[in-house]
Amino acid sequence: MDALLSLLSSFANQLQSPTLAFLIGGMLLAACGSKLAIPDAVYRFIIFMLLMKVGLNGGIEIRNADLAQLALPAVFAVVIGCVAVLLGLVTLGKLPNVKREDALATSGLFGAVSASTLAAAMVALDEAEITYEAWAPALYPFMDIPALILAIVLAKLAGKGKSGSKQNQLTAKQIIVDSLRSSALSALLLGMLIGFVVQPVELYEGFYELLFRGFLSILMLIMGMEAWSRLSELRQVAQWFAAYAALAPIVHGLIAFGLGYIAHITVGFSPGGVIILSIIAASNSDISGPPTLRAGIPSANPSAYIAASTSVGTPIAIAVCIPLFIALAEVVFPA
């Protein structure tokens, strides 16, 4: 009982973060019909800056990291991405009025990773004074790419069984290349490479680190407005998508927390790293995922999987899962 009360108390404290306030503020602005509009170019620039910061820090630290410690969390990240897709197929895909390709596209998006949610999680951990391996955010592509590949491959296999199906013939190699060339992963991997080779500590601390939280607050405002605007699209498809989008982030995060705990016991993965793994598992791709799935599963309805992710999945991941897994870690890993 004491552990439950401690969990609820910690969860309530985490809900008072500025990051969440900007997300809710954006939703309120959109709900009130505000004409505020932030150009798409600004949004993409902010994403680039946030991921460069994450990549630079990861690259600087990976140079001195124990790669054997990184291996098991990386393997678990791959497993989580694949399991998320398979769970979506056997749950959402079996519900009435849900097409198989729509279920696969949705589960692929929820198995992939959100850069914005990752950035919000890092700020929340810093505010809670929880340390984590600087390479933990680099688990991003290990979860993101396998989830997208598996969703598209399963959709292609299902499409071959339908007469007249014209599934886009993307190969696994093409999916990997397209994912690595996406704006999100390109920025993250470039930052990691520069951080690893050059070790630009002064540039990182004097520029990227200083701007990180300010840019993140603007990003949360944008995402709040986008989430509200997508609700109308979600109402046009089966309500099962909304239910799945509300539950999947929590379920995926709990699976990741369990595997992260195993990594903690076996290779010393830090509690903060377990939280990062859980939150990227709870997130759903908002940058690289949608265009990849549009190309790979063209018969899927974007109003189903993109609206489910943007209007429900992302707010749940940020507003519920971040404070939830920080609170859970404080109970499971007492100081």
NUGU-484246 format. One record per residue: residue number from 1; residue in three letters; x, y, z of N, C-alpha, C in turn. Coordinates in pm, whole numbers. Layout:
BEGIN
NUVEX  drenza  pati  n.east  n.north    n.up  ca.east  ca.north   ca.up  c.east  c.north    c.up
NUVEX     NUM   ala       X        Y       Z        X         Y       Z       X        Y       Z
...
! end
This chain:
BEGIN
NUVEX  drenza  pati  n.east  n.north    n.up  ca.east  ca.north   ca.up  c.east  c.north    c.up
NUVEX       1   met      83     -121       0        0         0       0      86      126       0
NUVEX       2   asp     193      123      80      284       238      85     349      263     -50
NUVEX       3   ala     383      152    -120      444       166    -252     347      230    -351
NUVEX       4   leu     218      192    -343      117       249    -432      99      398    -404
NUVEX       5   leu      93      434    -276       78       576    -240     199      657    -285
NUVEX       6   ser     317      597    -272      439       665    -317     437      685    -468
NUVEX       7   leu     389      583    -540      378       591    -685     282      703    -726
NUVEX       8   leu     165      709    -662       65       810    -696     115      950    -661
NUVEX       9   ser     184      964    -549      237      1094    -509     343     1144    -606
NUVEX      10   ser     432     1054    -645      537      1091    -740     477     1124    -876
NUVEX      11   phe     376     1048    -917      309      1073   -1045     245     1211   -1046
NUVEX      12   ala     176     1246    -936      110      1377    -927     212     1491    -933
NUVEX      13   asn     327     1473    -870      431      1576    -874     485     1596   -1015
NUVEX      14   gln     501     1485   -1089      555      1494   -1224     460     1563   -1321
NUVEX      15   leu     330     1562   -1289      231      1625   -1378     245     1777   -1381
NUVEX      16   gln     320     1834   -1288      332      1979   -1278     452     2033   -1356
NUVEX      17   ser     496     1962   -1458      614      2003   -1533     578     2109   -1637
NUVEX      18   pro     671     2203   -1667      647      2304   -1772     624     2241   -1909
NUVEX      19   thr     692     2129   -1936      675      2062   -2066     530     2025   -2088
NUVEX      20   leu     468     1965   -1990      328      1926   -2000     238     2049   -2009
NUVEX      21   ala     274     2155   -1939      193      2277   -1942     187     2335   -2083
NUVEX      22   phe     298     2334   -2155      298      2386   -2292     217     2296   -2385
NUVEX      23   leu     223     2165   -2365      143      2074   -2446      -5     2100   -2426
NUVEX      24   ile     -48     2110   -2302     -188      2136   -2272    -227     2276   -2321
NUVEX      25   gly    -135     2372   -2307     -162      2508   -2355    -189     2511   -2504
NUVEX      26   gly    -112     2433   -2580     -136      2426   -2725    -272     2368   -2757
NUVEX      27   met    -313     2265   -2683     -444      2206   -2705    -555     2305   -2671
NUVEX      28   leu    -536     2382   -2563     -637      2483   -2526    -648     2592   -2631
NUVEX      29   leu    -534     2636   -2685     -537      2737   -2790    -617     2688   -2911
NUVEX      30   ala    -587     2565   -2953     -659      2509   -3069    -806     2491   -3039
NUVEX      31   ala    -838     2447   -2918     -979      2426   -2880   -1056     2557   -2879
NUVEX      32   cys    -988     2667   -2848    -1053      2799   -2843   -1055     2868   -2980
NUVEX      33   gly   -1004     2800   -3081    -1007      2856   -3216    -901     2961   -3242
NUVEX      34   ser    -791     2957   -3169     -684      3055   -3187    -628     3047   -3329
NUVEX      35   lys    -591     3162   -3384     -531      3168   -3517    -379     3158   -3514
NUVEX      36   leu    -324     3131   -3396     -179      3117   -3384    -132     3004   -3475
NUVEX      37   ala     -31     3033   -3555       26      2932   -3645     178     2945   -3644
NUVEX      38   ile     246     2835   -3625      391      2832   -3627     434     2760   -3755
NUVEX      39   pro     511     2826   -3841      546      2767   -3972     610     2629   -3959
NUVEX      40   asp     585     2546   -4058      639      2411   -4057     791     2412   -4059
NUVEX      41   ala     849     2514   -4125      995      2523   -4129    1053     2544   -3990
NUVEX      42   val     983     2619   -3906     1028      2641   -3769    1021     2509   -3691
NUVEX      43   tyr     911     2435   -3711      895      2306   -3645    1009     2211   -3681
NUVEX      44   arg    1043     2204   -3809     1149      2113   -3853    1286     2158   -3800
NUVEX      45   phe    1307     2290   -3793     1434      2341   -3740    1448     2304   -3592
NUVEX      46   ile    1340     2317   -3517     1343      2283   -3375    1374     2135   -3355
NUVEX      47   ile    1309     2050   -3435     1336      1906   -3426    1484     1878   -3454
NUVEX      48   phe    1537     1946   -3557     1679      1927   -3591    1768     1966   -3473
NUVEX      49   met    1741     2082   -3413     1822      2129   -3301    1816     2033   -3183
NUVEX      50   leu    1696     1984   -3150     1681      1893   -3037    1757     1763   -3060
NUVEX      51   leu    1745     1709   -3181     1811      1581   -3209    1962     1596   -3223
NUVEX      52   met    2008     1710   -3272     2152      1735   -3275    2208     1739   -3133
NUVEX      53   lys    2133     1801   -3043     2176      1807   -2903    2186     1666   -2845
NUVEX      54   val    2081     1586   -2868     2080      1449   -2818    2196     1368   -2878
NUVEX      55   gly    2215     1382   -3010     2320      1308   -3079    2459     1348   -3034
NUVEX      56   leu    2484     1479   -3022     2616      1526   -2979    2651     1472   -2840
NUVEX      57   asn    2556     1483   -2749     2581      1434   -2613    2606     1284   -2612
NUVEX      58   gly    2525     1210   -2690     2543      1065   -2698    2678     1028   -2757
NUVEX      59   gly    2718     1097   -2863     2846      1068   -2927    2964     1097   -2836
NUVEX      60   ile    2955     1209   -2762     3063      1244   -2669    3080     1135   -2564
NUVEX      61   glu    2968     1082   -2516     2974       984   -2407    3004      842   -2456
NUVEX      62   ile    2956      808   -2577     2977       673   -2629    3126      643   -2644
NUVEX      63   arg    3203      747   -2672     3347       727   -2692    3412      661   -2571
NUVEX      64   asn    3360      692   -2453     3417       636   -2331    3326      530   -2267
NUVEX      65   ala    3222      488   -2341     3124       395   -2284    3171      251   -2296
NUVEX      66   asp    3113      167   -2213     3136        23   -2220    3034      -35   -2319
NUVEX      67   leu    3082      -72   -2438     2991      -118   -2543    2920     -248   -2504
NUVEX      68   ala    2981     -326   -2418     2916      -449   -2373    2791     -416   -2292
NUVEX      69   gln    2793     -304   -2220     2676      -262   -2143    2565     -213   -2235
NUVEX      70   leu    2603     -156   -2349     2505      -104   -2445    2436     -215   -2521
NUVEX      71   ala    2502     -329   -2541     2452      -433   -2631    2316     -487   -2590
NUVEX      72   leu    2298     -523   -2463     2172      -584   -2420    2054     -487   -2432
NUVEX      73   pro    2065     -362   -2385     1954      -268   -2408    1923     -248   -2555
NUVEX      74   ala    2025     -251   -2642     2001      -237   -2786    1921     -355   -2840
NUVEX      75   val    1956     -475   -2796     1881      -595   -2838    1738     -586   -2787
NUVEX      76   phe    1720     -543   -2663     1586      -529   -2608    1505     -425   -2685
NUVEX      77   ala    1571     -317   -2731     1501      -214   -2809    1447     -274   -2939
NUVEX      78   val    1526     -358   -3004     1480      -425   -3127    1359     -514   -3097
NUVEX      79   val    1370     -590   -2989     1260      -681   -2950    1132     -602   -2922
NUVEX      80   ile    1144     -492   -2851     1026      -412   -2815     959     -357   -2940
NUVEX      81   gly    1038     -305   -3035      980      -253   -3159     901     -358   -3234
NUVEX      82   cys     954     -480   -3241      887      -590   -3312     764     -638   -3236
NUVEX      83   val     777     -652   -3104      664      -698   -3022     548     -600   -3031
NUVEX      84   ala     578     -470   -3034      472      -369   -3043     388     -388   -3171
NUVEX      85   val     456     -418   -3281      385      -439   -3408     299     -565   -3400
NUVEX      86   leu     355     -673   -3348      280      -798   -3340     161     -787   -3244
NUVEX      87   leu     179     -715   -3134       66      -693   -3042     -45     -615   -3108
NUVEX      88   gly      -8     -513   -3185     -109      -435   -3255    -185     -518   -3356
NUVEX      89   leu    -113     -610   -3423     -178      -695   -3523    -279     -789   -3460
NUVEX      90   val    -245     -848   -3344     -333      -948   -3283    -439     -885   -3192
NUVEX      91   thr    -430     -755   -3168     -534      -687   -3088    -616     -595   -3177
NUVEX      92   leu    -557     -485   -3218     -629      -389   -3304    -673     -455   -3434
NUVEX      93   gly    -586     -540   -3490     -618      -603   -3619    -732     -702   -3614
NUVEX      94   lys    -773     -747   -3494     -882      -844   -3481   -1016     -777   -3447
NUVEX      95   leu   -1015     -645   -3430    -1137      -576   -3389   -1227     -548   -3509
NUVEX      96   pro   -1358     -535   -3485    -1450      -511   -3597   -1425     -377   -3666
NUVEX      97   asn   -1444     -377   -3797    -1432      -257   -3880   -1289     -202   -3886
NUVEX      98   val   -1191     -284   -3852    -1051      -242   -3861    -982     -325   -3967
NUVEX      99   lys    -935     -261   -4074     -866      -332   -4181    -726     -372   -4135
NUVEX     100   arg    -680     -485   -4187     -549      -537   -4147    -438     -436   -4178
NUVEX     101   glu    -443     -374   -4296     -337      -280   -4332    -339     -155   -4244
NUVEX     102   asp    -459     -113   -4203     -468         2   -4111    -412      -34   -3974
NUVEX     103   ala    -439     -158   -3930     -386      -202   -3801    -234     -212   -3805
NUVEX     104   leu    -178     -262   -3915      -33      -275   -3927      34     -138   -3933
NUVEX     105   ala     -25      -45   -4008       33        90   -4016      29      158   -3879
NUVEX     106   thr     -82      140   -3808      -95       200   -3675       4      139   -3576
NUVEX     107   ser      13        6   -3575      105       -59   -3481     250      -31   -3519
NUVEX     108   gly     278      -14   -3649      413        23   -3691     451      161   -3640
NUVEX     109   leu     355      254   -3646      379       389   -3597     399      391   -3446
NUVEX     110   phe     324      306   -3375      334       300   -3229     454      216   -3183
NUVEX     111   gly     508      136   -3272      631        64   -3240     754      150   -3265
NUVEX     112   ala     740      248   -3356      850       340   -3385     859      446   -3275
NUVEX     113   val     953      540   -3290      990       630   -3180     964      776   -3216
NUVEX     114   ser     922      852   -3115      899       996   -3131    1018     1075   -3077
NUVEX     115   ala    1077     1158   -3162     1189      1242   -3119    1143     1344   -3016
NUVEX     116   ser    1024     1397   -3032      975      1499   -2940     949     1442   -2801
NUVEX     117   thr     893     1321   -2796      869      1257   -2666    1001     1224   -2598
NUVEX     118   leu    1100     1179   -2676     1233      1151   -2621    1292     1278   -2560
NUVEX     119   ala    1282     1389   -2632     1336      1515   -2581    1265     1557   -2453
NUVEX     120   ala    1133     1542   -2449     1056      1577   -2330    1096     1489   -2212
NUVEX     121   ala    1123     1361   -2239     1163      1270   -2132    1298     1310   -2073
NUVEX     122   met    1390     1352   -2158     1521      1392   -2110    1513     1513   -2018
NUVEX     123   val    1429     1609   -2053     1410      1727   -1969    1347     1687   -1836
NUVEX     124   ala    1247     1598   -1842     1180      1554   -1719    1278     1484   -1626
NUVEX     125   leu    1367     1403   -1682     1467      1334   -1599    1566     1433   -1539
NUVEX     126   asp    1604     1533   -1617     1695      1635   -1564    1630     1711   -1449
NUVEX     127   glu    1501     1745   -1466     1430      1818   -1361    1416     1733   -1235
NUVEX     128   ala    1402     1602   -1252     1390      1512   -1138    1526     1471   -1083
NUVEX     129   glu    1633     1523   -1146     1771      1492   -1105    1798     1342   -1108
NUVEX     130   ile    1749     1278   -1216     1773      1135   -1239    1877     1121   -1349
NUVEX     131   thr    1987     1056   -1319     2092      1040   -1419    2065      916   -1505
NUVEX     132   tyr    2121      917   -1623     2107       804   -1715    2227      804   -1809
NUVEX     133   glu    2251      690   -1872     2361       680   -1968    2335      776   -2085
NUVEX     134   ala    2437      854   -2121     2418       951   -2229    2391      881   -2363
NUVEX     135   trp    2429      752   -2371     2403       678   -2495    2261      620   -2499
NUVEX     136   ala    2186      629   -2390     2053       569   -2387    1960      623   -2497
NUVEX     137   pro    1961      756   -2525     1877       804   -2635    1915      745   -2771
NUVEX     138   ala    2039      695   -2783     2082       634   -2909    2016      499   -2934
NUVEX     139   leu    1936      450   -2839     1857       329   -2861    1743      355   -2960
NUVEX     140   tyr    1716      482   -2986     1610       525   -3079    1605      441   -3207
NUVEX     141   pro    1710      439   -3292     1698       365   -3419    1685      215   -3403
NUVEX     142   phe    1736      159   -3290     1726        15   -3269    1581      -30   -3251
NUVEX     143   met    1497       60   -3206     1355        29   -3191    1274       77   -3311
NUVEX     144   asp    1309      193   -3363     1233       259   -3468    1234      181   -3599
NUVEX     145   ile    1353      149   -3647     1366        86   -3779    1305      -55   -3784
NUVEX     146   pro    1333     -145   -3687     1270      -278   -3692    1118     -273   -3691
NUVEX     147   ala    1060     -180   -3613      914      -171   -3608     856     -134   -3745
NUVEX     148   leu     917      -36   -3811      868         6   -3943     886     -106   -4046
NUVEX     149   ile    1002     -172   -4043     1028      -281   -4138     927     -393   -4119
NUVEX     150   leu     906     -436   -3995      816      -549   -3970     673     -516   -4012
NUVEX     151   ala     626     -395   -3981      489      -356   -4019     471     -361   -4170
NUVEX     152   ile     568     -309   -4243      558      -305   -4390     571     -444   -4451
NUVEX     153   val     663     -525   -4398      680      -662   -4449     553     -744   -4427
NUVEX     154   leu     493     -734   -4309      370      -807   -4282     256     -760   -4372
NUVEX     155   ala     252     -630   -4399      148      -577   -4489     169     -628   -4631
NUVEX     156   lys     294     -637   -4674      324      -689   -4807     285     -836   -4817
NUVEX     157   leu     316     -914   -4714      280     -1056   -4715     129    -1074   -4719
NUVEX     158   ala      57     -990   -4643      -89      -998   -4645    -143     -955   -4780
NUVEX     159   gly     -77     -856   -4842     -123      -806   -4971    -108     -907   -5082
NUVEX     160   lys      -7     -995   -5072       12     -1096   -5176    -101    -1198   -5178
NUVEX     161   gly    -172    -1207   -5068     -283     -1301   -5062    -413    -1244   -5113
NUVEX     162   lys    -410    -1116   -5156     -531     -1051   -5205    -519    -1029   -5355
NUVEX     163   ser    -614    -1071   -5427     -611     -1052   -5572    -621     -905   -5603
NUVEX     164   gly    -541     -860   -5696     -546      -721   -5738    -474     -627   -5645
NUVEX     165   ser    -409     -677   -5542     -338      -590   -5448    -216     -530   -5516
NUVEX     166   lys    -191     -401   -5487      -77      -332   -5548      11     -273   -5439
NUVEX     167   gln      53     -355   -5345      139      -307   -5238     271     -258   -5297
NUVEX     168   asn     317     -145   -5245      445       -90   -5287     557     -190   -5255
NUVEX     169   gln     641     -220   -5352      743      -323   -5335     869     -266   -5270
NUVEX     170   leu     857     -217   -5148      972      -172   -5072    1044     -293   -5013
NUVEX     171   thr    1175     -298   -5030     1252      -404   -4968    1298     -360   -4829
NUVEX     172   ala    1343     -457   -4749     1393      -423   -4615    1510     -325   -4625
NUVEX     173   lys    1596     -345   -4726     1711      -254   -4744    1664     -112   -4772
NUVEX     174   gln    1562      -99   -4858     1510        35   -4890    1449      102   -4768
NUVEX     175   ile    1379       23   -4686     1317        79   -4566    1424      131   -4471
NUVEX     176   ile    1532       51   -4453     1641        93   -4365    1707      221   -4418
NUVEX     177   val    1735      223   -4548     1800       341   -4608    1711      463   -4595
NUVEX     178   asp    1581      448   -4626     1489       561   -4615    1478      611   -4471
NUVEX     179   ser    1477      517   -4377     1468       557   -4236    1593      632   -4192
NUVEX     180   leu    1709      583   -4234     1834       649   -4196    1848      785   -4262
NUVEX     181   arg    1785      803   -4379     1792       931   -4449    1686     1030   -4401
NUVEX     182   ser    1594      984   -4318     1489      1074   -4270    1551     1187   -4188
NUVEX     183   ser    1480     1298   -4180     1534      1416   -4112    1566     1385   -3966
NUVEX     184   ala    1482     1305   -3900     1502      1279   -3758    1629     1197   -3734
NUVEX     185   leu    1638     1080   -3799     1754       994   -3776    1882     1053   -3834
NUVEX     186   ser    1870     1127   -3944     1989      1190   -4001    2051     1287   -3901
NUVEX     187   ala    1968     1369   -3838     2019      1467   -3740    2077     1395   -3619
NUVEX     188   leu    2008     1293   -3571     2055      1220   -3453    2189     1152   -3480
NUVEX     189   leu    2199     1082   -3593     2321      1008   -3624    2437     1101   -3657
NUVEX     190   leu    2408     1214   -3725     2513      1311   -3753    2569     1367   -3623
NUVEX     191   gly    2479     1402   -3531     2524      1454   -3403    2609     1353   -3329
NUVEX     192   met    2568     1227   -3332     2646      1122   -3265    2784     1107   -3327
NUVEX     193   leu    2791     1112   -3459     2919      1097   -3528    3013     1213   -3493
NUVEX     194   ile    2960     1336   -3499     3043      1453   -3467    3086     1450   -3321
NUVEX     195   gly    2991     1414   -3232     3024      1407   -3091    3130     1302   -3062
NUVEX     196   phe    3121     1189   -3131     3217      1080   -3109    3355     1115   -3162
NUVEX     197   val    3363     1175   -3281     3492      1200   -3345    3557     1328   -3294
NUVEX     198   val    3479     1436   -3284     3536      1568   -3255    3532     1603   -3107
NUVEX     199   gln    3436     1550   -3033     3420      1582   -2891    3400     1733   -2869
NUVEX     200   pro    3297     1795   -2932     3279      1940   -2922    3207     1981   -2793
NUVEX     201   val    3273     1962   -2680     3209      1984   -2551    3169     2130   -2532
NUVEX     202   glu    3257     2224   -2567     3227      2367   -2547    3109     2411   -2633
NUVEX     203   leu    3107     2368   -2758     2994      2402   -2846    2865     2344   -2793
NUVEX     204   tyr    2871     2220   -2748     2753      2154   -2695    2698     2228   -2573
NUVEX     205   glu    2786     2257   -2477     2741      2321   -2353    2706     2468   -2373
NUVEX     206   gly    2775     2538   -2464     2753      2681   -2482    2642     2717   -2578
NUVEX     207   phe    2591     2619   -2655     2486      2650   -2753    2368     2553   -2744
NUVEX     208   tyr    2390     2426   -2776     2280      2330   -2784    2214     2305   -2649
NUVEX     209   glu    2295     2288   -2546     2241      2263   -2412    2159     2382   -2363
NUVEX     210   leu    2206     2505   -2391     2137      2625   -2343    2001     2644   -2409
NUVEX     211   leu    1990     2607   -2536     1867      2630   -2612    1766     2516   -2602
NUVEX     212   phe    1810     2402   -2550     1730      2281   -2556    1591     2297   -2495
NUVEX     213   arg    1581     2347   -2374     1452      2355   -2306    1359     2458   -2369
NUVEX     214   gly    1415     2569   -2414     1332      2670   -2479    1270     2618   -2608
NUVEX     215   phe    1352     2552   -2690     1299      2494   -2814    1196     2386   -2786
NUVEX     216   leu    1221     2307   -2682     1127      2201   -2648     990     2258   -2609
NUVEX     217   ser     988     2369   -2538      860      2430   -2498     779     2472   -2621
NUVEX     218   ile     848     2525   -2723      778      2563   -2847     726     2439   -2917
NUVEX     219   leu     808     2334   -2919      767      2209   -2984     642     2152   -2917
NUVEX     220   met     636     2154   -2784      520      2103   -2713     394     2185   -2746
NUVEX     221   leu     411     2315   -2761      298      2401   -2799     245     2361   -2936
NUVEX     222   ile     337     2340   -3031      298      2299   -3166     226     2165   -3162
NUVEX     223   met     280     2070   -3085      221      1936   -3081      84     1938   -3013
NUVEX     224   gly      66     2024   -2916      -65      2036   -2854    -170     2084   -2953
NUVEX     225   met    -135     2185   -3032     -228      2236   -3133    -257     2131   -3239
NUVEX     226   glu    -153     2058   -3280     -169      1953   -3382    -257     1840   -3329
NUVEX     227   ala    -238     1804   -3203     -317      1695   -3144    -465     1728   -3147
NUVEX     228   trp    -499     1851   -3110     -641      1888   -3109    -699     1891   -3251
NUVEX     229   ser    -622     1942   -3346     -673      1953   -3483    -695     1817   -3548
NUVEX     230   arg    -623     1715   -3503     -636      1581   -3561    -753     1502   -3503
NUVEX     231   leu    -813     1551   -3396     -922      1477   -3333   -1039     1456   -3429
NUVEX     232   ser   -1066     1555   -3513    -1177      1543   -3608   -1153     1429   -3707
NUVEX     233   glu   -1027     1408   -3747     -996      1297   -3837   -1018     1163   -3768
NUVEX     234   leu    -981     1157   -3641     -994      1032   -3567   -1140      991   -3552
NUVEX     235   arg   -1229     1088   -3541    -1372      1058   -3526   -1430      993   -3651
NUVEX     236   gln   -1362     1008   -3764    -1414       955   -3890   -1381      807   -3910
NUVEX     237   val   -1295      752   -3829    -1259       610   -3840   -1311      536   -3717
NUVEX     238   ala   -1291      405   -3716    -1342       324   -3605   -1286      373   -3472
NUVEX     239   gln   -1371      379   -3371    -1330       429   -3240   -1226      338   -3173
NUVEX     240   trp   -1208      217   -3227    -1107       128   -3173    -968      190   -3182
NUVEX     241   phe    -945      275   -3283     -813       337   -3297    -782      429   -3180
NUVEX     242   ala    -884      500   -3133     -865       588   -3017    -835      507   -2892
NUVEX     243   ala    -907      396   -2874     -884       310   -2758    -744      249   -2762
NUVEX     244   tyr    -704      202   -2879     -570       145   -2894    -463      251   -2866
NUVEX     245   ala    -482      372   -2919     -384       479   -2902    -370      521   -2756
NUVEX     246   ala    -477      504   -2678     -472       540   -2536    -401      434   -2453
NUVEX     247   leu    -416      307   -2491     -363       197   -2411    -224      150   -2455
NUVEX     248   ala    -198      153   -2586      -73        97   -2638      51      162   -2578
NUVEX     249   pro      59      296   -2564      181       354   -2506     211      300   -2366
NUVEX     250   ile     109      282   -2284      129       234   -2148     176       88   -2150
NUVEX     251   val     111        6   -2233      147      -136   -2242     290     -152   -2294
NUVEX     252   his     323      -81   -2402      458       -90   -2458     562      -42   -2358
NUVEX     253   gly     530       66   -2287      623       117   -2187     646       20   -2074
NUVEX     254   leu     542      -49   -2031      556      -148   -1923     641     -267   -1968
NUVEX     255   ile     624     -309   -2093      707      -417   -2146     853     -374   -2145
NUVEX     256   ala     879     -252   -2190     1015      -200   -2193    1072     -185   -2053
NUVEX     257   phe     988     -143   -1959     1036      -127   -1821    1080     -263   -1765
NUVEX     258   gly    1001     -367   -1795     1037      -501   -1749    1168     -549   -1808
NUVEX     259   leu    1187     -528   -1939     1312      -569   -2004    1428     -482   -1956
NUVEX     260   gly    1400     -353   -1935     1503      -264   -1882    1549     -307   -1744
NUVEX     261   tyr    1454     -356   -1664     1489      -404   -1530    1582     -525   -1539
NUVEX     262   ile    1555     -612   -1637     1644      -727   -1659    1784     -678   -1695
NUVEX     263   ala    1791     -575   -1783     1921      -519   -1820    1989     -454   -1701
NUVEX     264   his    1910     -396   -1613     1965      -334   -1491    2032     -440   -1404
NUVEX     265   ile    1966     -554   -1391     2020      -661   -1307    2142     -726   -1370
NUVEX     266   thr    2138     -746   -1502     2243      -823   -1568    2365     -741   -1608
NUVEX     267   val    2345     -620   -1660     2461      -540   -1708    2472     -405   -1641
NUVEX     268   gly    2390     -380   -1539     2401      -253   -1466    2339     -135   -1536
NUVEX     269   phe    2242     -156   -1625     2170       -47   -1691    2106       40   -1583
NUVEX     270   ser    2127      170   -1590     2083       258   -1482    1931      272   -1476
NUVEX     271   pro    1874      308   -1361     1730       335   -1352    1687      443   -1451
NUVEX     272   gly    1770      545   -1467     1736       649   -1566    1733      593   -1707
NUVEX     273   gly    1825      502   -1738     1824       438   -1869    1701      354   -1889
NUVEX     274   val    1657      285   -1782     1533       206   -1789    1414      298   -1821
NUVEX     275   ile    1412      416   -1761     1304       512   -1787    1308      556   -1933
NUVEX     276   ile    1428      590   -1983     1441       633   -2123    1390      523   -2216
NUVEX     277   leu    1432      398   -2193     1387       286   -2276    1236      273   -2272
NUVEX     278   ser    1178      288   -2154     1033       275   -2138     958      385   -2213
NUVEX     279   ile    1012      506   -2207      941       618   -2269     954      617   -2420
NUVEX     280   ile    1070      576   -2474     1076       569   -2620     987      454   -2669
NUVEX     281   ala     969      351   -2586      876       244   -2623     732      294   -2619
NUVEX     282   ala     702      381   -2524      567       436   -2513     537      538   -2621
NUVEX     283   ser     642      595   -2680      620       700   -2781     576      640   -2914
NUVEX     284   asn     534      726   -3003      495       683   -3138     544      786   -3238
NUVEX     285   ser     598      738   -3349      672       824   -3441     588      938   -3497
NUVEX     286   asp     645     1059   -3492      575      1176   -3545     651     1243   -3659
NUVEX     287   ile     769     1188   -3695      848      1252   -3801     879     1153   -3913
NUVEX     288   ser     963     1054   -3884     1007       961   -3989     902      855   -4019
NUVEX     289   gly     821      817   -3920      726       708   -3939     619      731   -4043
NUVEX     290   pro     543      842   -4035      432       861   -4129     471      855   -4277
NUVEX     291   pro     575      926   -4324      608       915   -4467     656      775   -4506
NUVEX     292   thr     727      708   -4416      773       571   -4445     655      477   -4462
NUVEX     293   leu     556      490   -4375      439       402   -4382     348      438   -4499
NUVEX     294   arg     341      565   -4532      263       604   -4651     318      537   -4775
NUVEX     295   ala     452      530   -4786      515       468   -4902     507      316   -4894
NUVEX     296   gly     525      261   -4775      532       117   -4760     397       47   -4757
NUVEX     297   ile     294      116   -4702      159        58   -4695      62      161   -4753
NUVEX     298   pro      64      181   -4884      -17       288   -4945    -167      266   -4932
NUVEX     299   ser    -209      141   -4908     -353       115   -4896    -407      149   -4758
NUVEX     300   ala    -320      175   -4662     -365       210   -4527    -418      353   -4524
NUVEX     301   asn    -513      378   -4435     -578       509   -4423    -498      599   -4327
NUVEX     302   pro    -433      705   -4378     -354       793   -4290    -437      858   -4180
NUVEX     303   ser    -566      881   -4206     -651       940   -4103    -664      849   -3982
NUVEX     304   ala    -644      719   -4003     -652       625   -3892    -523      626   -3811
NUVEX     305   tyr    -411      596   -3878     -288       578   -3799    -221      709   -3759
NUVEX     306   ile    -224      811   -3845     -161       937   -3808    -245     1011   -3703
NUVEX     307   ala    -376     1011   -3720     -462      1079   -3623    -456     1008   -3487
NUVEX     308   ala    -453      875   -3488     -444       802   -3362    -316      837   -3288
NUVEX     309   ser    -206      847   -3363      -77       880   -3303     -73     1023   -3252
NUVEX     310   thr    -111     1118   -3337      -95      1260   -3305    -194     1307   -3200
NUVEX     311   ser    -321     1269   -3215     -425      1325   -3128    -438     1254   -2995
NUVEX     312   val    -399     1126   -2988     -414      1051   -2863    -280      994   -2815
NUVEX     313   gly    -210      922   -2901      -90       852   -2860      19      943   -2804
NUVEX     314   thr      51     1050   -2875      157      1140   -2828     121     1211   -2699
NUVEX     315   pro       0     1269   -2686      -35      1328   -2555     -31     1228   -2440
NUVEX     316   ile     -73     1103   -2465      -66      1001   -2359      79      972   -2323
NUVEX     317   ala     165      960   -2424      306       930   -2399     372     1039   -2316
NUVEX     318   ile     340     1166   -2347      405      1277   -2278     338     1307   -2144
NUVEX     319   ala     205     1315   -2145      134      1358   -2024     117     1247   -1921
NUVEX     320   val     113     1122   -1966       89      1010   -1873     215      925   -1854
NUVEX     321   cys     275      882   -1964      383       783   -1953     511      840   -1893
NUVEX     322   ile     547      962   -1927      670      1018   -1870     660     1026   -1718
NUVEX     323   pro     556     1092   -1662      547      1092   -1515     524      954   -1456
NUVEX     324   leu     452      867   -1528      424       733   -1476     552      653   -1456
NUVEX     325   phe     640      651   -1557      759       567   -1548     866      628   -1459
NUVEX     326   ile     867      760   -1446      956       821   -1347     910      782   -1207
NUVEX     327   ala     779      789   -1185      724       751   -1054     746      603   -1026
NUVEX     328   leu     726      518   -1127      745       374   -1110     891      342   -1076
NUVEX     329   ala     984      413   -1143     1125       390   -1117    1162      430    -974
NUVEX     330   glu    1099      535    -924     1129       579    -788    1083      476    -684
NUVEX     331   val     981      397    -721      935       290    -632    1020      164    -647
NUVEX     332   val    1050      128    -772     1123         4    -799    1272       18    -766
NUVEX     333   phe    1326      139    -789     1469       163    -764    1482      268    -653
NUVEX     334   pro    1453      233    -529     1465       332    -422    1608      379    -404
NUVEX     335   ala    1623      507    -369     1757       563    -352    1829      497    -234
! end
